[in-house]
Amino acid sequence: MDVINKLYSTVSSTVSQLSGVLPGNPVTREFEATCHIASAGPGLLWKIYRGYKKSTKQDAAIFVFEKRQLERWSRNDRETLLETLRRGISQLTRLRHPQILTVNHPLEESRESLAFASEPVFASLANILGATENMPVPPPSHLKNYKLFEVEIKYGLVQIGEGLAFLHSDVKLLHRNICPESIIVNQQGAWKIFGFDFCVLNQNAQDIQPYWPFTEYSVGLHPLAQPSLDYTAPECALTLTHSPASDMFSLGMLIVALHNDGQPLFGNAGDWGTFKRSAAEFKHLAPTKLLCITEGLREFVKMLLHITPELRPDAHQFIKIDFFEDVGVKTLNYLDSLFQWDNLQKSQFYKGLPQIIQNLPHRVCIYRILPCLVKEFVNPTMVPFVLPNVLLIAENCSKEEYIQHILSEMKPVMKMQEPIQILLIFMQKMELLLKLTPAEEIKADVLPMLYRALESDAQQIQELCLTVLPTFAGLIDYPAMKNALLPRIKRLCINTSYISVRVNCLVCVGKLLEHLDKWLVLDDVLPFLPQVPSREPAVLMGILGIYKLALTHKKLGITKELMATKIVPFLMPLSIENGLTLNQFNALMTVIKEMVNRVEGEHRTKLEQLNSIQQEQKSTSMPLATMSKNAPLVAAPAPATELDDMFSGLGLDAFTSRNSSADMANMNTQSSTNSIPQMNGSTTGLSMQEKQRLAREQEAQQRLQNQPQAKPVLSVAANPPNPQPKSTAPLRDLTSTLMENNLNQMKYMRPQGPPNESSLAKPAPWAVQPVSSVPATAAFGSPALPGAGASPFGNMASSPTGFGAFQQATPTMQPPVQWSAPTTQPLYRPIQQSSLDNLLPMGQQGVRMPMNMMSTSLTPMMNLQQTQKAAKPLSTSEIQDLLS
């Protein structure tokens, strides 16, 4: 930001200066000045501003002479100098030569200034050599520590020699003021002749010996209004003559100044007397005076400074001396004259130019060679020869230099598709382009060129583009990679008819994987591989390489679902392709095995975790249940056969017949016994309230079994009952047990003999039968359960004639039966023994007395109530009252 502010302040101050200097000057209507960069002319009175033409935005230099600089001069000197300056610029405007400064806009005069516009200028030679008069303070940054290279000096002198040759031979004009202030170095580094303020034209006709009138130096005029005495030839003081040799003498003094830190051989300080004394010394010039000059040029400079004008070399001879037979000088000279050559000569020159560029200073390449090269970009046939040289210069450029001097010139070339060599060259230097080009320009110009290369019909272009793409993939942003580059590579891989292009596409995608994220690979890259049409071994290995990279790369990885469902089923048929070599087959099987092992390991780990979670849930949710003391008998399973072993361990046990029958037996046993769920049963569906209720019922049943049974109070004397052993039958449901105890309190009698319809229809005498004579079928039609201690009412609930039918029956009042003597056969027999039978009194013949044959104190109404109570089951509230 500070740099921008400083630049803004500089521009603002410059514009304000120009507005004060050039009010109303016509030059300001067409040109815009930006900053003060240099000074030139006699006494460096001309200020040089960098600017541009408003209409075309073309760069230009604006020369401004402020008349207020002459305020300290006399009126006569002011008028003389102004007239000299006007004449010099007017003469400059009429001259057209590559070594003479080009004027873009003629001189314009206002009340305060003189101004004109020229080609872009770097500085005057005097500024480069250290003269800073009429310059900004501090001096511009481009002039700090600026040193001329030897090749620049050589070619600059050649250019000045060529310009003098043109003036002397073609124009017949004497410059008379060749000095550093009159030499302009333009923006490309070319030396141009300027300052024709004191020039003299030939006065004779064209076919006659030229004649240049001589004007003697005037002591009365200001020194700046006359040629510089430090560079004036001695004959101007000794013989009062001048000729083209006088300009050559000035050129010799210029060479001395170039090698002597800008100082001439003799300093006269504008004094005519001192100049005359110095001119006489040239008759015996000491060799030590010229030691500062380069060895190859020293002798020629000595000849240029000779006291005799005729012994000095002319301009044509000067430019042909051996000192200028330099590769760099010739190269620069050729570049300046390229417009004269045909395409064949140009192509031969451009082919050898890279070796020369490597030996030239970078500044010379930027400012001297590059401007000549970019002019050829308008000729498509020459672009393949010029472009490598331009990119070679770009390799040594900073990013700022590349943007300023090269990028704007190459943008039109990036859009060219013919000749095809242009794309080839750009592909080879793509890394350089991406390194120096700003991100916005990459998206706008470089990447579209890559896309055109991928869509090209030339196999070589496609392969080269695919080869260089991975080298700069890190410089391509993610959206461009996903939405533009990868789709084109995939499309080219599928549609191309060249195996080499397809293989290069796969290799390129493999090398790009590390620049992609995991989901882009899983969603875009891997699904495209099965779509590749060919099955050549090279293509298969390319596909395998992508799978292997995605599998082993630490940032990527492939999911087990994708490996199990997509990749392994795709790779397995490829493993039996006939064209595979042994090494290729081994590589393919290695990847397949690795994928299978990874799927196996990951899925086994998942199943083990799920199994452990299920076991933990079962252990934490298992309810408290009682264990049966006498478990129901279960039939032993049939012995396992070989077929059973074959299907064992496959998770089919829940569906086999053996287990199903065992489960059915357990279900029947549970339903028949109607027992409470055991501890090892499944109680996953019970709620907490149900578990608490079952626990309370178990506790109540245990207390009931442990309580002694109360004996009923009888109205007749009887023998005490025989003690009975405690029942060892399995635990019953609390409700079934209480109902059994209630029902056993009374006896239902039936007549002796088998029942029939007639006997059931009419009353018959009741009799008590012995227990041994009880038939296998109970009185209620339900079969007796096997096993000791089995309840006679165990299956009444499920039997058609069981307890349910009995509950619906209406009890009938029967008259009391009188006790009689025993007969041969017992008149009465009990239907079934119960725990309450032991409480009945013992009668004759060891038969206990039925309750209806006891004392008459037991009235029929009481018997009826007992019968009704026995027939009615207990409700839940009554059971709870009993438990409490």
TASUL-V913902 format. One record per residue. N is the residue number from 0. RES is the residue in one small letter. PSI is psi as a letter, one per 30 degrees, with the letter a starting at -180 (NA if undefined). Layout:
N	RES	PSI
N	RES	PSI
//
This chain:
0	m	e
1	d	e
2	v	e
3	i	e
4	n	e
5	k	e
6	l	e
7	y	e
8	s	e
9	t	e
10	v	e
11	s	e
12	s	e
13	t	e
14	v	e
15	s	e
16	q	e
17	l	e
18	s	f
19	g	f
20	v	e
21	l	h
22	p	k
23	g	g
24	n	k
25	p	f
26	v	e
27	t	f
28	r	f
29	e	f
30	f	k
31	e	k
32	a	k
33	t	e
34	c	l
35	h	k
36	i	f
37	a	a
38	s	l
39	a	l
40	g	a
41	p	k
42	g	g
43	l	h
44	l	f
45	w	k
46	k	k
47	i	k
48	y	k
49	r	k
50	g	a
51	y	l
52	k	k
53	k	e
54	s	e
55	t	f
56	k	g
57	q	k
58	d	k
59	a	l
60	a	k
61	i	j
62	f	k
63	v	k
64	f	j
65	e	k
66	k	f
67	r	f
68	q	f
69	l	g
70	e	f
71	r	f
72	w	l
73	s	l
74	r	e
75	n	e
76	d	e
77	r	e
78	e	e
79	t	e
80	l	e
81	l	e
82	e	e
83	t	e
84	l	e
85	r	e
86	r	e
87	g	e
88	i	e
89	s	e
90	q	e
91	l	e
92	t	e
93	r	f
94	l	k
95	r	j
96	h	k
97	p	f
98	q	g
99	i	k
100	l	k
101	t	k
102	v	k
103	n	f
104	h	k
105	p	l
106	l	k
107	e	k
108	e	k
109	s	a
110	r	f
111	e	f
112	s	l
113	l	k
114	a	k
115	f	l
116	a	k
117	s	a
118	e	l
119	p	k
120	v	k
121	f	e
122	a	l
123	s	l
124	l	e
125	a	e
126	n	e
127	i	e
128	l	g
129	g	f
130	a	k
131	t	g
132	e	k
133	n	h
134	m	l
135	p	l
136	v	k
137	p	l
138	p	l
139	p	k
140	s	f
141	h	f
142	l	f
143	k	k
144	n	h
145	y	k
146	k	k
147	l	k
148	f	l
149	e	e
150	v	e
151	e	e
152	i	e
153	k	e
154	y	e
155	g	e
156	l	e
157	v	e
158	q	e
159	i	e
160	g	e
161	e	e
162	g	e
163	l	e
164	a	e
165	f	e
166	l	e
167	h	e
168	s	e
169	d	e
170	v	f
171	k	h
172	l	k
173	l	k
174	h	e
175	r	g
176	n	h
177	i	j
178	c	l
179	p	e
180	e	f
181	s	g
182	i	k
183	i	k
184	v	j
185	n	a
186	q	f
187	q	g
188	g	g
189	a	k
190	w	k
191	k	k
192	i	k
193	f	l
194	g	h
195	f	h
196	d	e
197	f	g
198	c	l
199	v	k
200	l	l
201	n	k
202	q	f
203	n	l
204	a	l
205	q	e
206	d	f
207	i	l
208	q	k
209	p	l
210	y	k
211	w	j
212	p	k
213	f	k
214	t	k
215	e	k
216	y	k
217	s	k
218	v	f
219	g	f
220	l	l
221	h	k
222	p	e
223	l	f
224	a	g
225	q	l
226	p	l
227	s	k
228	l	f
229	d	f
230	y	g
231	t	k
232	a	k
233	p	f
234	e	f
235	c	f
236	a	e
237	l	e
238	t	f
239	l	h
240	t	l
241	h	l
242	s	l
243	p	f
244	a	f
245	s	e
246	d	e
247	m	e
248	f	e
249	s	e
250	l	e
251	g	e
252	m	e
253	l	e
254	i	e
255	v	e
256	a	e
257	l	e
258	h	g
259	n	h
260	d	h
261	g	g
262	q	k
263	p	l
264	l	e
265	f	k
266	g	j
267	n	f
268	a	h
269	g	g
270	d	k
271	w	e
272	g	e
273	t	e
274	f	e
275	k	e
276	r	e
277	s	e
278	a	e
279	a	f
280	e	f
281	f	f
282	k	e
283	h	i
284	l	k
285	a	k
286	p	f
287	t	f
288	k	f
289	l	g
290	l	f
291	c	f
292	i	k
293	t	k
294	e	e
295	g	f
296	l	f
297	r	e
298	e	e
299	f	e
300	v	e
301	k	e
302	m	e
303	l	e
304	l	g
305	h	k
306	i	f
307	t	j
308	p	e
309	e	f
310	l	f
311	r	k
312	p	k
313	d	a
314	a	e
315	h	e
316	q	e
317	f	e
318	i	f
319	k	g
320	i	l
321	d	f
322	f	f
323	f	g
324	e	i
325	d	k
326	v	e
327	g	e
328	v	e
329	k	e
330	t	e
331	l	e
332	n	e
333	y	e
334	l	e
335	d	f
336	s	g
337	l	f
338	f	f
339	q	f
340	w	l
341	d	l
342	n	e
343	l	e
344	q	e
345	k	e
346	s	e
347	q	e
348	f	e
349	y	f
350	k	e
351	g	f
352	l	e
353	p	e
354	q	e
355	i	e
356	i	e
357	q	f
358	n	g
359	l	l
360	p	k
361	h	e
362	r	e
363	v	e
364	c	e
365	i	e
366	y	f
367	r	e
368	i	e
369	l	e
370	p	e
371	c	e
372	l	e
373	v	f
374	k	f
375	e	f
376	f	f
377	v	f
378	n	j
379	p	e
380	t	f
381	m	f
382	v	e
383	p	f
384	f	f
385	v	e
386	l	e
387	p	e
388	n	e
389	v	e
390	l	f
391	l	e
392	i	e
393	a	f
394	e	e
395	n	g
396	c	l
397	s	l
398	k	e
399	e	e
400	e	e
401	y	e
402	i	e
403	q	e
404	h	f
405	i	e
406	l	e
407	s	f
408	e	f
409	m	f
410	k	e
411	p	e
412	v	e
413	m	f
414	k	f
415	m	k
416	q	f
417	e	k
418	p	l
419	i	f
420	q	f
421	i	e
422	l	e
423	l	e
424	i	e
425	f	e
426	m	e
427	q	f
428	k	g
429	m	e
430	e	e
431	l	e
432	l	e
433	l	f
434	k	e
435	l	f
436	t	k
437	p	l
438	a	e
439	e	e
440	e	f
441	i	e
442	k	e
443	a	e
444	d	e
445	v	e
446	l	e
447	p	e
448	m	e
449	l	e
450	y	e
451	r	e
452	a	e
453	l	e
454	e	g
455	s	l
456	d	f
457	a	k
458	q	e
459	q	e
460	i	e
461	q	e
462	e	e
463	l	e
464	c	e
465	l	f
466	t	e
467	v	f
468	l	e
469	p	f
470	t	f
471	f	g
472	a	e
473	g	f
474	l	f
475	i	k
476	d	l
477	y	e
478	p	e
479	a	e
480	m	e
481	k	e
482	n	f
483	a	e
484	l	e
485	l	e
486	p	e
487	r	e
488	i	e
489	k	e
490	r	e
491	l	e
492	c	e
493	i	e
494	n	f
495	t	l
496	s	g
497	y	k
498	i	e
499	s	e
500	v	e
501	r	e
502	v	e
503	n	e
504	c	e
505	l	e
506	v	e
507	c	e
508	v	e
509	g	e
510	k	f
511	l	f
512	l	e
513	e	f
514	h	g
515	l	l
516	d	l
517	k	e
518	w	e
519	l	e
520	v	e
521	l	e
522	d	e
523	d	e
524	v	e
525	l	e
526	p	f
527	f	f
528	l	e
529	p	f
530	q	f
531	v	k
532	p	e
533	s	l
534	r	h
535	e	l
536	p	e
537	a	e
538	v	e
539	l	e
540	m	e
541	g	e
542	i	e
543	l	e
544	g	e
545	i	e
546	y	e
547	k	e
548	l	e
549	a	e
550	l	e
551	t	f
552	h	k
553	k	f
554	k	f
555	l	c
556	g	l
557	i	k
558	t	l
559	k	e
560	e	e
561	l	e
562	m	e
563	a	e
564	t	f
565	k	e
566	i	e
567	v	e
568	p	f
569	f	e
570	l	e
571	m	e
572	p	f
573	l	f
574	s	f
575	i	g
576	e	k
577	n	f
578	g	f
579	l	k
580	t	l
581	l	e
582	n	e
583	q	e
584	f	e
585	n	e
586	a	e
587	l	e
588	m	e
589	t	e
590	v	e
591	i	e
592	k	e
593	e	e
594	m	e
595	v	e
596	n	e
597	r	e
598	v	e
599	e	e
600	g	e
601	e	e
602	h	e
603	r	e
604	t	e
605	k	e
606	l	e
607	e	e
608	q	e
609	l	e
610	n	e
611	s	e
612	i	e
613	q	e
614	q	e
615	e	e
616	q	e
617	k	e
618	s	e
619	t	f
620	s	g
621	m	k
622	p	l
623	l	k
624	a	l
625	t	l
626	m	k
627	s	k
628	k	e
629	n	j
630	a	k
631	p	k
632	l	k
633	v	k
634	a	k
635	a	k
636	p	l
637	a	l
638	p	k
639	a	k
640	t	l
641	e	e
642	l	e
643	d	e
644	d	e
645	m	e
646	f	g
647	s	k
648	g	g
649	l	g
650	g	g
651	l	g
652	d	e
653	a	f
654	f	g
655	t	l
656	s	e
657	r	e
658	n	e
659	s	e
660	s	e
661	a	e
662	d	e
663	m	e
664	a	e
665	n	e
666	m	e
667	n	e
668	t	e
669	q	e
670	s	e
671	s	e
672	t	f
673	n	h
674	s	l
675	i	k
676	p	k
677	q	l
678	m	e
679	n	g
680	g	l
681	s	k
682	t	h
683	t	f
684	g	f
685	l	k
686	s	l
687	m	e
688	q	e
689	e	e
690	k	e
691	q	e
692	r	e
693	l	e
694	a	e
695	r	e
696	e	e
697	q	e
698	e	e
699	a	e
700	q	e
701	q	e
702	r	e
703	l	e
704	q	e
705	n	f
706	q	k
707	p	k
708	q	k
709	a	k
710	k	k
711	p	k
712	v	j
713	l	l
714	s	f
715	v	k
716	a	k
717	a	l
718	n	k
719	p	k
720	p	l
721	n	k
722	p	k
723	q	k
724	p	l
725	k	k
726	s	k
727	t	g
728	a	l
729	p	l
730	l	k
731	r	l
732	d	k
733	l	e
734	t	e
735	s	e
736	t	e
737	l	e
738	m	e
739	e	e
740	n	e
741	n	e
742	l	e
743	n	f
744	q	f
745	m	l
746	k	k
747	y	k
748	m	l
749	r	l
750	p	l
751	q	k
752	g	l
753	p	k
754	p	k
755	n	l
756	e	e
757	s	e
758	s	e
759	l	f
760	a	f
761	k	l
762	p	l
763	a	l
764	p	k
765	w	k
766	a	l
767	v	k
768	q	l
769	p	l
770	v	e
771	s	f
772	s	g
773	v	k
774	p	l
775	a	f
776	t	k
777	a	l
778	a	f
779	f	g
780	g	g
781	s	k
782	p	k
783	a	k
784	l	k
785	p	l
786	g	k
787	a	k
788	g	g
789	a	k
790	s	k
791	p	f
792	f	g
793	g	e
794	n	g
795	m	f
796	a	e
797	s	f
798	s	k
799	p	e
800	t	g
801	g	b
802	f	f
803	g	e
804	a	e
805	f	e
806	q	e
807	q	f
808	a	k
809	t	k
810	p	k
811	t	k
812	m	k
813	q	k
814	p	l
815	p	k
816	v	k
817	q	k
818	w	k
819	s	l
820	a	l
821	p	k
822	t	a
823	t	e
824	q	k
825	p	k
826	l	e
827	y	l
828	r	k
829	p	k
830	i	e
831	q	k
832	q	k
833	s	l
834	s	f
835	l	f
836	d	f
837	n	f
838	l	f
839	l	k
840	p	k
841	m	k
842	g	a
843	q	l
844	q	g
845	g	g
846	v	k
847	r	k
848	m	k
849	p	l
850	m	f
851	n	f
852	m	g
853	m	a
854	s	k
855	t	f
856	s	f
857	l	j
858	t	l
859	p	e
860	m	e
861	m	e
862	n	e
863	l	e
864	q	e
865	q	e
866	t	e
867	q	e
868	k	e
869	a	e
870	a	f
871	k	k
872	p	l
873	l	k
874	s	l
875	t	e
876	s	e
877	e	e
878	i	e
879	q	e
880	d	e
881	l	e
882	l	e
883	s	NA
//
